Every structure is written in structure tokens, then in C-alpha cells.
Amino acid sequence: MKGLLWLGKVLALLFWAVVATNLVTPFVAPFHLAINLGGAALLLLHVLEALTCKARLADRVLILALGAFHLQSIPTPTVREIEHA
């Protein structure tokens, strides 16, 4: 499972690198719009994930970049931590 999460994180970062490259030097006609729309939709989804997650600020920033791949790697709170809050 850890290997799949790691692979997903790498692919998510690769996708953001493609989106950033497309913003600097746009790709050919039909692809630049599709990449921009896909990046905007994914960013919106990651913002919604970060807003619903009650994690630390550093975790929220990583959720913006990696989405559910980082969300799955955040440990769940123990019963003692929940009772303390």
C-alpha cells in the first residue's frame, strides 16, 4: 500500500509539473486548454479536501499538492487524543 501511495504522489507531482510547464510555454492547440482545465479542476478538488481536513497547516499544504495520496498517509488520531480534545 505504501508503494502505491508513493507512486501516486510522484505522479501527482509530475502532473503539476506538466501544468506549470503548460502555463509557461503552452503546448499545441487542443492540449493546452485541456491541461489548464484539468489542472483547475484538480486544484478545486484539492482545495475542498484541504478545507474539510482538520489537520495541521503543513498537512493542508501537502494536500493541496498531492490530494488524497497525502490524505491517506496522515495517521488517524488515537482514542486518547480524541478524548483529550
N, CA, C and O atoms as a CHARMM CRD file, in Angstrom:
* protein
*
  340
    1    1 MET  N      0.83000  -1.19700   0.00000 PROA 1      0.00000
    2    1 MET  CA     0.00000   0.00000   0.00000 PROA 1      0.00000
    3    1 MET  C      0.86900   1.25400   0.00000 PROA 1      0.00000
    4    1 MET  O      0.56700   2.23800  -0.67500 PROA 1      0.00000
    5    2 LYS  N      1.96400   1.19600   0.77800 PROA 2      0.00000
    6    2 LYS  CA     2.83400   2.35600   0.85400 PROA 2      0.00000
    7    2 LYS  C      3.46300   2.66500  -0.49900 PROA 2      0.00000
    8    2 LYS  O      3.66900   3.82600  -0.85300 PROA 2      0.00000
    9    3 GLY  N      3.76300   1.61100  -1.24500 PROA 3      0.00000
   10    3 GLY  CA     4.34800   1.79300  -2.57200 PROA 3      0.00000
   11    3 GLY  C      3.38800   2.47900  -3.53200 PROA 3      0.00000
   12    3 GLY  O      3.79200   3.32200  -4.33300 PROA 3      0.00000
   13    4 LEU  N      2.11000   2.11000  -3.44700 PROA 4      0.00000
   14    4 LEU  CA     1.11800   2.74100  -4.32200 PROA 4      0.00000
   15    4 LEU  C      0.90100   4.20900  -3.95400 PROA 4      0.00000
   16    4 LEU  O      0.71400   5.05100  -4.83200 PROA 4      0.00000
   17    5 LEU  N      0.92800   4.51500  -2.65300 PROA 5      0.00000
   18    5 LEU  CA     0.80200   5.91500  -2.23600 PROA 5      0.00000
   19    5 LEU  C      1.99500   6.72700  -2.72100 PROA 5      0.00000
   20    5 LEU  O      1.84600   7.86300  -3.17000 PROA 5      0.00000
   21    6 TRP  N      3.17500   6.13300  -2.62400 PROA 6      0.00000
   22    6 TRP  CA     4.38000   6.82200  -3.09100 PROA 6      0.00000
   23    6 TRP  C      4.31100   7.06700  -4.59600 PROA 6      0.00000
   24    6 TRP  O      4.64600   8.15400  -5.06600 PROA 6      0.00000
   25    7 LEU  N      3.87600   6.05300  -5.35500 PROA 7      0.00000
   26    7 LEU  CA     3.74300   6.19500  -6.80200 PROA 7      0.00000
   27    7 LEU  C      2.69600   7.26100  -7.14900 PROA 7      0.00000
   28    7 LEU  O      2.89100   8.04800  -8.07600 PROA 7      0.00000
   29    8 GLY  N      1.60800   7.28300  -6.41800 PROA 8      0.00000
   30    8 GLY  CA     0.58400   8.29900  -6.65500 PROA 8      0.00000
   31    8 GLY  C      1.10600   9.70000  -6.38200 PROA 8      0.00000
   32    8 GLY  O      0.80000  10.63300  -7.12500 PROA 8      0.00000
   33    9 LYS  N      1.88900   9.85500  -5.32400 PROA 9      0.00000
   34    9 LYS  CA     2.46700  11.17100  -5.01000 PROA 9      0.00000
   35    9 LYS  C      3.41300  11.63300  -6.10600 PROA 9      0.00000
   36    9 LYS  O      3.40900  12.80300  -6.48800 PROA 9      0.00000
   37   10 VAL  N      4.22100  10.71300  -6.60800 PROA 10     0.00000
   38   10 VAL  CA     5.15400  11.05800  -7.69300 PROA 10     0.00000
   39   10 VAL  C      4.39000  11.45900  -8.94900 PROA 10     0.00000
   40   10 VAL  O      4.74400  12.43300  -9.61300 PROA 10     0.00000
   41   11 LEU  N      3.34300  10.70400  -9.27300 PROA 11     0.00000
   42   11 LEU  CA     2.55200  11.03400 -10.46700 PROA 11     0.00000
   43   11 LEU  C      1.79000  12.35000 -10.30000 PROA 11     0.00000
   44   11 LEU  O      1.62100  13.09100 -11.26900 PROA 11     0.00000
   45   12 ALA  N      1.33000  12.64800  -9.08200 PROA 12     0.00000
   46   12 ALA  CA     0.65000  13.92000  -8.84200 PROA 12     0.00000
   47   12 ALA  C      1.63100  15.08700  -9.03000 PROA 12     0.00000
   48   12 ALA  O      1.29000  16.09600  -9.64700 PROA 12     0.00000
   49   13 LEU  N      2.83100  14.94300  -8.50100 PROA 13     0.00000
   50   13 LEU  CA     3.83400  15.99900  -8.69100 PROA 13     0.00000
   51   13 LEU  C      4.22500  16.14000 -10.15800 PROA 13     0.00000
   52   13 LEU  O      4.47400  17.24900 -10.63100 PROA 13     0.00000
   53   14 LEU  N      4.27900  15.02500 -10.87700 PROA 14     0.00000
   54   14 LEU  CA     4.56800  15.08000 -12.31100 PROA 14     0.00000
   55   14 LEU  C      3.45200  15.81500 -13.06200 PROA 14     0.00000
   56   14 LEU  O      3.71900  16.59000 -13.98000 PROA 14     0.00000
   57   15 PHE  N      2.20700  15.56400 -12.66700 PROA 15     0.00000
   58   15 PHE  CA     1.09100  16.26900 -13.30000 PROA 15     0.00000
   59   15 PHE  C      1.18600  17.77200 -13.04900 PROA 15     0.00000
   60   15 PHE  O      0.97800  18.56200 -13.97000 PROA 15     0.00000
   61   16 TRP  N      1.50000  18.18400 -11.80600 PROA 16     0.00000
   62   16 TRP  CA     1.62800  19.61200 -11.51800 PROA 16     0.00000
   63   16 TRP  C      2.80200  20.21700 -12.27300 PROA 16     0.00000
   64   16 TRP  O      2.75700  21.39400 -12.63400 PROA 16     0.00000
   65   17 ALA  N      3.85500  19.43900 -12.52100 PROA 17     0.00000
   66   17 ALA  CA     4.97600  19.93500 -13.33300 PROA 17     0.00000
   67   17 ALA  C      4.53300  20.16600 -14.77200 PROA 17     0.00000
   68   17 ALA  O      4.95200  21.13600 -15.40200 PROA 17     0.00000
   69   18 VAL  N      3.68600  19.28100 -15.29500 PROA 18     0.00000
   70   18 VAL  CA     3.15900  19.45700 -16.65300 PROA 18     0.00000
   71   18 VAL  C      2.26500  20.69700 -16.71600 PROA 18     0.00000
   72   18 VAL  O      2.33600  21.46300 -17.67700 PROA 18     0.00000
   73   19 VAL  N      1.42600  20.89700 -15.69900 PROA 19     0.00000
   74   19 VAL  CA     0.54800  22.07400 -15.67300 PROA 19     0.00000
   75   19 VAL  C      1.38500  23.35600 -15.60300 PROA 19     0.00000
   76   19 VAL  O      1.09800  24.32100 -16.31200 PROA 19     0.00000
   77   20 ALA  N      2.40900  23.37000 -14.75800 PROA 20     0.00000
   78   20 ALA  CA     3.26300  24.55700 -14.64200 PROA 20     0.00000
   79   20 ALA  C      4.01800  24.82100 -15.94300 PROA 20     0.00000
   80   20 ALA  O      4.15200  25.97300 -16.35600 PROA 20     0.00000
   81   21 THR  N      4.50700  23.77100 -16.58500 PROA 21     0.00000
   82   21 THR  CA     5.18700  23.93500 -17.87200 PROA 21     0.00000
   83   21 THR  C      4.22900  24.47400 -18.91900 PROA 21     0.00000
   84   21 THR  O      4.61000  25.30900 -19.74000 PROA 21     0.00000
   85   22 ASN  N      2.99700  24.00900 -18.89800 PROA 22     0.00000
   86   22 ASN  CA     1.98800  24.47300 -19.84800 PROA 22     0.00000
   87   22 ASN  C      1.66000  25.95400 -19.62400 PROA 22     0.00000
   88   22 ASN  O      1.35100  26.66800 -20.57800 PROA 22     0.00000
   89   23 LEU  N      1.72500  26.41200 -18.39400 PROA 23     0.00000
   90   23 LEU  CA     1.46600  27.83200 -18.13900 PROA 23     0.00000
   91   23 LEU  C      2.59900  28.71300 -18.64100 PROA 23     0.00000
   92   23 LEU  O      2.36500  29.83200 -19.09900 PROA 23     0.00000
   93   24 VAL  N      3.83800  28.20600 -18.55500 PROA 24     0.00000
   94   24 VAL  CA     4.99500  28.99800 -19.00200 PROA 24     0.00000
   95   24 VAL  C      5.10200  28.98300 -20.52300 PROA 24     0.00000
   96   24 VAL  O      5.19000  30.03700 -21.15200 PROA 24     0.00000
   97   25 THR  N      5.09400  27.80000 -21.10600 PROA 25     0.00000
   98   25 THR  CA     5.13000  27.66600 -22.56700 PROA 25     0.00000
   99   25 THR  C      3.98600  26.74900 -22.98800 PROA 25     0.00000
  100   25 THR  O      4.10200  25.53100 -22.85500 PROA 25     0.00000
  101   26 PRO  N      2.89800  27.29700 -23.48700 PROA 26     0.00000
  102   26 PRO  CA     1.71900  26.48700 -23.81800 PROA 26     0.00000
  103   26 PRO  C      2.02000  25.40600 -24.85300 PROA 26     0.00000
  104   26 PRO  O      2.79700  25.61000 -25.78500 PROA 26     0.00000
  105   27 PHE  N      1.38800  24.25900 -24.66200 PROA 27     0.00000
  106   27 PHE  CA     1.52300  23.15900 -25.60700 PROA 27     0.00000
  107   27 PHE  C      0.68600  23.45800 -26.84800 PROA 27     0.00000
  108   27 PHE  O      0.10000  24.53500 -26.95800 PROA 27     0.00000
  109   28 VAL  N      0.62800  22.51700 -27.77100 PROA 28     0.00000
  110   28 VAL  CA    -0.10900  22.73300 -29.01700 PROA 28     0.00000
  111   28 VAL  C     -1.60300  22.91800 -28.73700 PROA 28     0.00000
  112   28 VAL  O     -2.09900  22.60200 -27.65500 PROA 28     0.00000
  113   29 ALA  N     -2.29200  23.43600 -29.73700 PROA 29     0.00000
  114   29 ALA  CA    -3.65200  23.96600 -29.61000 PROA 29     0.00000
  115   29 ALA  C     -4.65400  23.13200 -28.81700 PROA 29     0.00000
  116   29 ALA  O     -5.19700  23.66500 -27.84900 PROA 29     0.00000
  117   30 PRO  N     -4.94300  21.89900 -29.13200 PROA 30     0.00000
  118   30 PRO  CA    -6.02400  21.27200 -28.36000 PROA 30     0.00000
  119   30 PRO  C     -5.60800  20.86400 -26.94300 PROA 30     0.00000
  120   30 PRO  O     -6.46700  20.70000 -26.07700 PROA 30     0.00000
  121   31 PHE  N     -4.32000  20.70000 -26.69700 PROA 31     0.00000
  122   31 PHE  CA    -3.88700  20.15800 -25.41600 PROA 31     0.00000
  123   31 PHE  C     -3.71500  21.21300 -24.33400 PROA 31     0.00000
  124   31 PHE  O     -3.92800  20.92200 -23.15700 PROA 31     0.00000
  125   32 HSD  N     -3.33600  22.42700 -24.70300 PROA 32     0.00000
  126   32 HSD  CA    -3.07100  23.42400 -23.65900 PROA 32     0.00000
  127   32 HSD  C     -4.33600  23.77500 -22.88500 PROA 32     0.00000
  128   32 HSD  O     -4.27400  23.98000 -21.67200 PROA 32     0.00000
  129   33 LEU  N     -5.46800  23.84800 -23.55000 PROA 33     0.00000
  130   33 LEU  CA    -6.72300  24.14900 -22.86500 PROA 33     0.00000
  131   33 LEU  C     -7.15300  22.98900 -21.96700 PROA 33     0.00000
  132   33 LEU  O     -7.60500  23.20700 -20.84300 PROA 33     0.00000
  133   34 ALA  N     -7.01400  21.76400 -22.46000 PROA 34     0.00000
  134   34 ALA  CA    -7.39800  20.59200 -21.67300 PROA 34     0.00000
  135   34 ALA  C     -6.52600  20.46700 -20.41900 PROA 34     0.00000
  136   34 ALA  O     -7.03200  20.12300 -19.35100 PROA 34     0.00000
  137   35 ILE  N     -5.24300  20.73800 -20.53700 PROA 35     0.00000
  138   35 ILE  CA    -4.34800  20.65500 -19.37700 PROA 35     0.00000
  139   35 ILE  C     -4.70000  21.74900 -18.37400 PROA 35     0.00000
  140   35 ILE  O     -4.72100  21.50100 -17.16800 PROA 35     0.00000
  141   36 ASN  N     -4.97600  22.95600 -18.86200 PROA 36     0.00000
  142   36 ASN  CA    -5.35700  24.03600 -17.94800 PROA 36     0.00000
  143   36 ASN  C     -6.67100  23.73600 -17.22900 PROA 36     0.00000
  144   36 ASN  O     -6.78600  23.98000 -16.02800 PROA 36     0.00000
  145   37 LEU  N     -7.65300  23.21600 -17.94400 PROA 37     0.00000
  146   37 LEU  CA    -8.93400  22.87300 -17.32100 PROA 37     0.00000
  147   37 LEU  C     -8.77800  21.72100 -16.32500 PROA 37     0.00000
  148   37 LEU  O     -9.37000  21.74800 -15.24600 PROA 37     0.00000
  149   38 GLY  N     -7.99200  20.72400 -16.68100 PROA 38     0.00000
  150   38 GLY  CA    -7.74900  19.61300 -15.76500 PROA 38     0.00000
  151   38 GLY  C     -7.02000  20.07200 -14.51100 PROA 38     0.00000
  152   38 GLY  O     -7.33900  19.62800 -13.40800 PROA 38     0.00000
  153   39 GLY  N     -6.04500  20.95600 -14.67300 PROA 39     0.00000
  154   39 GLY  CA    -5.32400  21.49400 -13.52000 PROA 39     0.00000
  155   39 GLY  C     -6.22100  22.33000 -12.63000 PROA 39     0.00000
  156   39 GLY  O     -6.12900  22.24700 -11.40500 PROA 39     0.00000
  157   40 ALA  N     -7.08900  23.13700 -13.22700 PROA 40     0.00000
  158   40 ALA  CA    -8.01000  23.96300 -12.43600 PROA 40     0.00000
  159   40 ALA  C     -9.01800  23.09600 -11.68900 PROA 40     0.00000
  160   40 ALA  O     -9.32600  23.36600 -10.52800 PROA 40     0.00000
  161   41 ALA  N     -9.52900  22.06500 -12.33800 PROA 41     0.00000
  162   41 ALA  CA   -10.49300  21.16800 -11.67900 PROA 41     0.00000
  163   41 ALA  C     -9.83400  20.40600 -10.53800 PROA 41     0.00000
  164   41 ALA  O    -10.43300  20.24000  -9.47500 PROA 41     0.00000
  165   42 LEU  N     -8.61100  19.94400 -10.74800 PROA 42     0.00000
  166   42 LEU  CA    -7.90700  19.21700  -9.69200 PROA 42     0.00000
  167   42 LEU  C     -7.54700  20.13500  -8.53500 PROA 42     0.00000
  168   42 LEU  O     -7.61300  19.72600  -7.37600 PROA 42     0.00000
  169   43 LEU  N     -7.16800  21.36700  -8.83600 PROA 43     0.00000
  170   43 LEU  CA    -6.87500  22.32300  -7.77700 PROA 43     0.00000
  171   43 LEU  C     -8.12200  22.61500  -6.94400 PROA 43     0.00000
  172   43 LEU  O     -8.04100  22.70100  -5.71800 PROA 43     0.00000
  173   44 LEU  N     -9.26300  22.76600  -7.59500 PROA 44     0.00000
  174   44 LEU  CA   -10.51700  22.97900  -6.86900 PROA 44     0.00000
  175   44 LEU  C    -10.83700  21.79100  -5.96200 PROA 44     0.00000
  176   44 LEU  O    -11.25400  21.97500  -4.81900 PROA 44     0.00000
  177   45 LEU  N    -10.64300  20.58700  -6.46600 PROA 45     0.00000
  178   45 LEU  CA   -10.88700  19.38900  -5.66800 PROA 45     0.00000
  179   45 LEU  C     -9.93400  19.32200  -4.47700 PROA 45     0.00000
  180   45 LEU  O    -10.35000  18.95900  -3.37700 PROA 45     0.00000
  181   46 HSD  N     -8.67700  19.66400  -4.68000 PROA 46     0.00000
  182   46 HSD  CA    -7.70700  19.63500  -3.58800 PROA 46     0.00000
  183   46 HSD  C     -7.98400  20.72800  -2.55800 PROA 46     0.00000
  184   46 HSD  O     -7.74300  20.52500  -1.36800 PROA 46     0.00000
  185   47 VAL  N     -8.47600  21.86000  -2.98900 PROA 47     0.00000
  186   47 VAL  CA    -8.84800  22.92000  -2.04100 PROA 47     0.00000
  187   47 VAL  C    -10.00900  22.45000  -1.17100 PROA 47     0.00000
  188   47 VAL  O    -10.01600  22.68800   0.03700 PROA 47     0.00000
  189   48 LEU  N    -10.98700  21.78500  -1.77600 PROA 48     0.00000
  190   48 LEU  CA   -12.10500  21.24900  -0.99500 PROA 48     0.00000
  191   48 LEU  C    -11.63100  20.19100  -0.00300 PROA 48     0.00000
  192   48 LEU  O    -12.11600  20.14800   1.12800 PROA 48     0.00000
  193   49 GLU  N    -10.69200  19.33900  -0.40900 PROA 49     0.00000
  194   49 GLU  CA   -10.13100  18.34600   0.50700 PROA 49     0.00000
  195   49 GLU  C     -9.40000  19.01400   1.66000 PROA 49     0.00000
  196   49 GLU  O     -9.53300  18.59300   2.80900 PROA 49     0.00000
  197   50 ALA  N     -8.63000  20.04900   1.36000 PROA 50     0.00000
  198   50 ALA  CA    -7.85900  20.74200   2.40200 PROA 50     0.00000
  199   50 ALA  C     -8.78300  21.46900   3.37500 PROA 50     0.00000
  200   50 ALA  O     -8.48900  21.54900   4.56800 PROA 50     0.00000
  201   51 LEU  N     -9.89800  21.99900   2.87400 PROA 51     0.00000
  202   51 LEU  CA   -10.83300  22.69800   3.75600 PROA 51     0.00000
  203   51 LEU  C    -11.57800  21.74400   4.67800 PROA 51     0.00000
  204   51 LEU  O    -11.89900  22.10400   5.81100 PROA 51     0.00000
  205   52 THR  N    -11.85600  20.54100   4.21200 PROA 52     0.00000
  206   52 THR  CA   -12.59400  19.59300   5.03500 PROA 52     0.00000
  207   52 THR  C    -11.69300  18.83600   6.00900 PROA 52     0.00000
  208   52 THR  O    -12.17900  18.22800   6.96200 PROA 52     0.00000
  209   53 CYS  N    -10.40300  18.87200   5.77400 PROA 53     0.00000
  210   53 CYS  CA    -9.46800  18.15100   6.63600 PROA 53     0.00000
  211   53 CYS  C     -9.09000  19.03300   7.82000 PROA 53     0.00000
  212   53 CYS  O     -8.77100  20.20900   7.64500 PROA 53     0.00000
  213   54 LYS  N     -9.12500  18.47100   9.01600 PROA 54     0.00000
  214   54 LYS  CA    -8.77700  19.21600  10.21100 PROA 54     0.00000
  215   54 LYS  C     -7.36400  18.84300  10.65200 PROA 54     0.00000
  216   54 LYS  O     -7.14200  18.47900  11.80700 PROA 54     0.00000
  217   55 ALA  N     -6.42200  18.93600   9.73600 PROA 55     0.00000
  218   55 ALA  CA    -5.03600  18.58800  10.02700 PROA 55     0.00000
  219   55 ALA  C     -4.20400  19.85700  10.23900 PROA 55     0.00000
  220   55 ALA  O     -4.71500  20.97600  10.18900 PROA 55     0.00000
  221   56 ARG  N     -2.91300  19.64500  10.47600 PROA 56     0.00000
  222   56 ARG  CA    -2.01000  20.78300  10.65100 PROA 56     0.00000
  223   56 ARG  C     -1.88200  21.55100   9.34700 PROA 56     0.00000
  224   56 ARG  O     -2.27800  21.05900   8.29000 PROA 56     0.00000
  225   57 LEU  N     -1.32700  22.76100   9.42000 PROA 57     0.00000
  226   57 LEU  CA    -1.16900  23.60100   8.23900 PROA 57     0.00000
  227   57 LEU  C     -0.23500  22.95000   7.22400 PROA 57     0.00000
  228   57 LEU  O     -0.48900  23.00600   6.02000 PROA 57     0.00000
  229   58 ALA  N      0.84300  22.33300   7.70300 PROA 58     0.00000
  230   58 ALA  CA     1.77600  21.66700   6.78300 PROA 58     0.00000
  231   58 ALA  C      1.08100  20.53600   6.02800 PROA 58     0.00000
  232   58 ALA  O      1.34100  20.33100   4.84300 PROA 58     0.00000
  233   59 ASP  N      0.20700  19.80900   6.70500 PROA 59     0.00000
  234   59 ASP  CA    -0.53700  18.74500   6.02900 PROA 59     0.00000
  235   59 ASP  C     -1.51300  19.32100   5.01400 PROA 59     0.00000
  236   59 ASP  O     -1.71100  18.73700   3.94900 PROA 59     0.00000
  237   60 ARG  N     -2.11600  20.43800   5.32300 PROA 60     0.00000
  238   60 ARG  CA    -3.05100  21.05700   4.37500 PROA 60     0.00000
  239   60 ARG  C     -2.33800  21.51200   3.11400 PROA 60     0.00000
  240   60 ARG  O     -2.89000  21.39800   2.01900 PROA 60     0.00000
  241   61 VAL  N     -1.12300  22.02400   3.24800 PROA 61     0.00000
  242   61 VAL  CA    -0.35300  22.44500   2.06900 PROA 61     0.00000
  243   61 VAL  C     -0.01800  21.23400   1.21200 PROA 61     0.00000
  244   61 VAL  O     -0.11000  21.29400  -0.01400 PROA 61     0.00000
  245   62 LEU  N      0.37100  20.13400   1.84900 PROA 62     0.00000
  246   62 LEU  CA     0.66500  18.92700   1.08700 PROA 62     0.00000
  247   62 LEU  C     -0.59100  18.34500   0.45000 PROA 62     0.00000
  248   62 LEU  O     -0.51400  17.73600  -0.61700 PROA 62     0.00000
  249   63 ILE  N     -1.74500  18.52200   1.08700 PROA 63     0.00000
  250   63 ILE  CA    -2.99500  18.06300   0.48000 PROA 63     0.00000
  251   63 ILE  C     -3.29400  18.87900  -0.77900 PROA 63     0.00000
  252   63 ILE  O     -3.82300  18.34300  -1.75200 PROA 63     0.00000
  253   64 LEU  N     -2.95900  20.16300  -0.76400 PROA 64     0.00000
  254   64 LEU  CA    -3.16400  20.97900  -1.96700 PROA 64     0.00000
  255   64 LEU  C     -2.35100  20.45000  -3.13400 PROA 64     0.00000
  256   64 LEU  O     -2.80700  20.50100  -4.27600 PROA 64     0.00000
  257   65 ALA  N     -1.15800  19.94500  -2.86900 PROA 65     0.00000
  258   65 ALA  CA    -0.31000  19.45300  -3.94700 PROA 65     0.00000
  259   65 ALA  C     -0.59300  17.99500  -4.29300 PROA 65     0.00000
  260   65 ALA  O     -0.61400  17.63300  -5.47000 PROA 65     0.00000
  261   66 LEU  N     -0.80900  17.15500  -3.28400 PROA 66     0.00000
  262   66 LEU  CA    -0.88700  15.71400  -3.51200 PROA 66     0.00000
  263   66 LEU  C     -2.28300  15.12800  -3.36600 PROA 66     0.00000
  264   66 LEU  O     -2.53100  14.00600  -3.80700 PROA 66     0.00000
  265   67 GLY  N     -3.19200  15.86800  -2.75700 PROA 67     0.00000
  266   67 GLY  CA    -4.57500  15.41300  -2.63700 PROA 67     0.00000
  267   67 GLY  C     -4.74400  14.20000  -1.74900 PROA 67     0.00000
  268   67 GLY  O     -4.16700  14.12700  -0.66400 PROA 67     0.00000
  269   68 ALA  N     -5.52800  13.25500  -2.20800 PROA 68     0.00000
  270   68 ALA  CA    -5.87500  12.08500  -1.40400 PROA 68     0.00000
  271   68 ALA  C     -4.66900  11.19400  -1.13400 PROA 68     0.00000
  272   68 ALA  O     -4.68600  10.41300  -0.18300 PROA 68     0.00000
  273   69 PHE  N     -3.62800  11.29500  -1.94700 PROA 69     0.00000
  274   69 PHE  CA    -2.44400  10.48700  -1.69500 PROA 69     0.00000
  275   69 PHE  C     -1.78100  10.89400  -0.38200 PROA 69     0.00000
  276   69 PHE  O     -1.28000  10.03500   0.34400 PROA 69     0.00000
  277   70 HSD  N     -1.76800  12.17200  -0.07000 PROA 70     0.00000
  278   70 HSD  CA    -1.23100  12.58400   1.22100 PROA 70     0.00000
  279   70 HSD  C     -2.26700  12.38000   2.32900 PROA 70     0.00000
  280   70 HSD  O     -1.91500  12.05600   3.46300 PROA 70     0.00000
  281   71 LEU  N     -3.50500  12.56500   2.00300 PROA 71     0.00000
  282   71 LEU  CA    -4.57600  12.38900   2.99500 PROA 71     0.00000
  283   71 LEU  C     -4.57300  10.97200   3.55400 PROA 71     0.00000
  284   71 LEU  O     -4.84300  10.77000   4.73800 PROA 71     0.00000
  285   72 GLN  N     -4.26800   9.98900   2.70900 PROA 72     0.00000
  286   72 GLN  CA    -4.22200   8.59900   3.16200 PROA 72     0.00000
  287   72 GLN  C     -3.02300   8.32500   4.05500 PROA 72     0.00000
  288   72 GLN  O     -3.05500   7.38200   4.84600 PROA 72     0.00000
  289   73 SER  N     -1.96300   9.12700   3.95000 PROA 73     0.00000
  290   73 SER  CA    -0.76000   8.87400   4.74600 PROA 73     0.00000
  291   73 SER  C     -0.78300   9.58100   6.10100 PROA 73     0.00000
  292   73 SER  O      0.12700   9.38000   6.90600 PROA 73     0.00000
  293   74 ILE  N     -1.80100  10.40500   6.37400 PROA 74     0.00000
  294   74 ILE  CA    -1.91800  11.05000   7.67900 PROA 74     0.00000
  295   74 ILE  C     -2.44500  10.02300   8.66800 PROA 74     0.00000
  296   74 ILE  O     -3.49300   9.42200   8.43000 PROA 74     0.00000
  297   75 PRO  N     -1.73100   9.80700   9.78800 PROA 75     0.00000
  298   75 PRO  CA    -2.20800   8.79700  10.74200 PROA 75     0.00000
  299   75 PRO  C     -3.52000   9.23600  11.40100 PROA 75     0.00000
  300   75 PRO  O     -3.74100  10.42100  11.65100 PROA 75     0.00000
  301   76 THR  N     -4.36500   8.27200  11.67000 PROA 76     0.00000
  302   76 THR  CA    -5.62600   8.57200  12.34000 PROA 76     0.00000
  303   76 THR  C     -5.36700   8.82000  13.82000 PROA 76     0.00000
  304   76 THR  O     -4.49500   8.17900  14.40600 PROA 76     0.00000
  305   77 PRO  N     -6.10100   9.72700  14.42700 PROA 77     0.00000
  306   77 PRO  CA    -5.87800  10.00500  15.85000 PROA 77     0.00000
  307   77 PRO  C     -6.28900   8.83000  16.71800 PROA 77     0.00000
  308   77 PRO  O     -7.22800   8.10200  16.39800 PROA 77     0.00000
  309   78 THR  N     -5.58200   8.65800  17.80600 PROA 78     0.00000
  310   78 THR  CA    -5.91400   7.57400  18.72900 PROA 78     0.00000
  311   78 THR  C     -7.07700   7.99500  19.61100 PROA 78     0.00000
  312   78 THR  O     -7.46900   9.16200  19.61200 PROA 78     0.00000
  313   79 VAL  N     -7.63000   7.04600  20.36300 PROA 79     0.00000
  314   79 VAL  CA    -8.76200   7.32500  21.25200 PROA 79     0.00000
  315   79 VAL  C     -8.33600   8.31900  22.32000 PROA 79     0.00000
  316   79 VAL  O     -9.11700   9.19300  22.69600 PROA 79     0.00000
  317   80 ARG  N     -7.11500   8.19900  22.81000 PROA 80     0.00000
  318   80 ARG  CA    -6.64200   9.09400  23.84900 PROA 80     0.00000
  319   80 ARG  C     -6.54300  10.54200  23.34100 PROA 80     0.00000
  320   80 ARG  O     -6.87900  11.48000  24.06400 PROA 80     0.00000
  321   81 GLU  N     -6.08100  10.71800  22.09300 PROA 81     0.00000
  322   81 GLU  CA    -6.00000  12.05800  21.50900 PROA 81     0.00000
  323   81 GLU  C     -7.39800  12.64900  21.32900 PROA 81     0.00000
  324   81 GLU  O     -7.59000  13.85000  21.51600 PROA 81     0.00000
  325   82 ILE  N     -8.36600  11.82100  20.97000 PROA 82     0.00000
  326   82 ILE  CA    -9.73300  12.30300  20.75400 PROA 82     0.00000
  327   82 ILE  C    -10.34700  12.71500  22.08600 PROA 82     0.00000
  328   82 ILE  O    -11.02200  13.74200  22.16400 PROA 82     0.00000
  329   83 GLU  N    -10.12300  11.92900  23.13000 PROA 83     0.00000
  330   83 GLU  CA   -10.67800  12.26500  24.45100 PROA 83     0.00000
  331   83 GLU  C    -10.03700  13.51700  25.01000 PROA 83     0.00000
  332   83 GLU  O    -10.68300  14.27800  25.73000 PROA 83     0.00000
  333   84 HSD  N     -8.76500  13.74100  24.68400 PROA 84     0.00000
  334   84 HSD  CA    -8.06700  14.91700  25.18100 PROA 84     0.00000
  335   84 HSD  C     -8.59300  16.20600  24.56500 PROA 84     0.00000
  336   84 HSD  O     -8.63000  17.25400  25.20900 PROA 84     0.00000
  337   85 ALA  N     -8.99700  16.10400  23.30900 PROA 85     0.00000
  338   85 ALA  CA    -9.50800  17.29200  22.62000 PROA 85     0.00000
  339   85 ALA  C    -10.86500  17.59800  23.13800 PROA 85     0.00000
  340   85 ALA  O    -11.49000  18.56200  22.69800 PROA 85     0.00000
